[in-house]
Amino acid sequence: MPAPRRITASVPSLAVLSALTLGALSSPLSAATVEEDNQQRHVEGMDILPAVQAINRAIRGTDPAKPWASDIAALTDPSPGTYNSAVRALIATGPRCLPDLAVLADDRSGEIRQRVAMVAAGIGHEAQALLLRLSRDRDLAVRKLAVYGLGRCRGDEAFQRLMQLAGDLDSSMRAAAAQGLGAVGRVEALASLAAHGQDSDDLARRAKAEALDRIAQQPAAVPELIRLLEGGLGSGRDEERAALISVAGHTRDPRLAPVLAAQLARPEAWTVLLAIEALASCGDSRCLQALIRIAVGHPSPDLATAAARTLSTLTGHRAGPGQAWTIWWADHATEVHTRVERDRFFAALHDPRRNATRDELARFTPTELLPLLECGLSGGEQRSAAWFPPRAIAALLVDDGRRWVDPIRASLTLTSDPTTRAELVVLLDRLAGLDQLAVFIALNDELTKMSKQEAEAAAKAQFPPPNRGGERLALQLAIARRR
């Protein structure tokens, strides 16, 4: 079979192309121009499309009705620098360019359709209809780009399409759909994504597991996790149950404590182990007795050891598995039972729709409510659900502020961390009444004394003293508000 011949073209000069495009043949050309055209420079393998497009753009200028017209044209340019710039410009233009963009979605070139998908994905929700259409394109790369864009859409159609593509025959499409579901964050996807272990492809399996964890880390997911673990999964789905328990532990939300404690009675050792580990971050007084039963008498040494470890985390009592926990329970059972009401109240506050009232807070002493103070300070998200610290502070601000003057002053004596102390002073300023001027003057005097001692110690050791500027400013503002 003969080798294909290389196409050659006789390309007229730029001046003649300009004259032709302008329809300017009625005007006499210079002799030099005509002579150059007559000679017809012979160029082999040259693509004249970019030159023609550049001339047409220069002639047309910018259409005032469609300032993005030149960017739509540039989207077809073979130069990466040109079409990438057009992609960015069209995304910035937004939904106005979508009708013209939809025309290019029918282009025969897969590369051009990919660029269309890039723009639609960048525009996001407003381009949902176009993205749904592109998600059925014959080109896999176009479909994947469209799926990433559907992850930025809020409509039911986009969500249902992502759910459908999470079961696509192509593993890369399944992975892309899982990422899209994670970005959308709809809790209805939890049950489906919990079956990620059944996916035969490692990349898709990991993408689904990551999406499951991402969706679970939001307050709205917790009620759905509870529903699924209480029976919403049905029977015979132990692998999905284990996946849900695993991500439940990452939430640090005590609303899950009762349902996780119920998993301790299941026959599957792996499920029980995951529930024990999840309770280390989600558990409270309501799960202690069930954990003690396992730590004391479970026939599996591994489960007994895991239960003892979780109990140590929740109670601060360092004991291994065995009868030591029987002794601890005998000494603390009454105290634990009295904390159940408070812990149930704390758990309820994790619901963003639930606000504390002063009457509810009055049922507990400030000492019992101290976990709210601890969660509301810096690093509180490490000790609680990520969304809980601002809710904890909001609850404290509802309470009678006079009850918190002494507890916060006591907390100040227990820490030397500059950030924590500054936050405590700001909170005390918000809680204490305007009649508490003497309290802040005393705290300011204590700070002056402490700073002097730290400066002397730092001079001897030749290192800089702690920066107490934030605390000092907070005290000065609190004093000024009360004078």
Stockholm file with secondary structure:
# STOCKHOLM 1.0

chainA/1-483         MPAPRRITASVPSLAVLSALTLGALSSPLSAATVEEDNQQRHVEGMDILPAVQAINRAIRGTDPAKPWASDIAALTDPSPGTYNSAVRALIATGPRCLPDLAVLADDRSGEIRQRVAMVAAGIGHEAQALLLRLSRDRDLAVRKLAVYGLGRCRGDEAFQRLMQLAGDLDSSMRAAAAQGLGAVGRVEALASLAAHGQDSDDLARRAKAEALDRIAQQPAAVPELIRLLEGGLGSGRDEERAALISVAGHTRDPRLAPVLAAQLARPEAWTVLLAIEALASCGDSRCLQALIRIAVGHPSPDLATAAARTLSTLTGHRAGPGQAWTIWWADHATEVHTRVERDRFFAALHDPRRNATRDELARFTPTELLPLLECGLSGGEQRSAAWFPPRAIAALLVDDGRRWVDPIRASLTLTSDPTTRAELVVLLDRLAGLDQLAVFIALNDELTKMSKQEAEAAAKAQFPPPNRGGERLALQLAIARRR
#=GR chainA/1-483 SS CCCCCCCEEECCCHHHHHHHHHTCTTSCCCHHHHHHHHHCCEEESCCCHHHHHHHHHHHHCCBTTBTTHHHHHHTTCSCHHHHHHHHHHHHHHGGGGHHHHHHHTTCSCHHHHHHHHHHHHHHGGGGHHHHHHHTTCSSHHHHHHHHHHHTTCCSHHHHHHHHHHTTCSSHHHHHHHHHHHHHHCCGGGHHHHTTGGGCSCHHHHHHHHHHHHHHHSSTTHHHHHHHIIIIITCSSCHHHHHHHHHHHHHHCCGGGHHHHHHGGGSSCHHHHHHHHHHHHHHCCGGGHHHHHHHHHHCSCHHHHHHHHHHHHHHHCCCCCSSTHHHHHHHHHHHHHHHHHHHHHHHHHHTSTTCCCCHHHHHTSCHHHHHHHHHHHSTTHHHHSCTTHHHHHHHHHHHSCGGGGHHHHHHHHHTCCCHHHHHHHHHHHHHHSCTTCHHHHHHHHHHHHHHHHHHHHHHHHHTSCCCCCHHHHHHHHHHHHHTC
#=GC SS_cons         CCCCCCCEEECCCHHHHHHHHHTCTTSCCCHHHHHHHHHCCEEESCCCHHHHHHHHHHHHCCBTTBTTHHHHHHTTCSCHHHHHHHHHHHHHHGGGGHHHHHHHTTCSCHHHHHHHHHHHHHHGGGGHHHHHHHTTCSSHHHHHHHHHHHTTCCSHHHHHHHHHHTTCSSHHHHHHHHHHHHHHCCGGGHHHHTTGGGCSCHHHHHHHHHHHHHHHSSTTHHHHHHHIIIIITCSSCHHHHHHHHHHHHHHCCGGGHHHHHHGGGSSCHHHHHHHHHHHHHHCCGGGHHHHHHHHHHCSCHHHHHHHHHHHHHHHCCCCCSSTHHHHHHHHHHHHHHHHHHHHHHHHHHTSTTCCCCHHHHHTSCHHHHHHHHHHHSTTHHHHSCTTHHHHHHHHHHHSCGGGGHHHHHHHHHTCCCHHHHHHHHHHHHHHSCTTCHHHHHHHHHHHHHHHHHHHHHHHHHTSCCCCCHHHHHHHHHHHHHTC
//
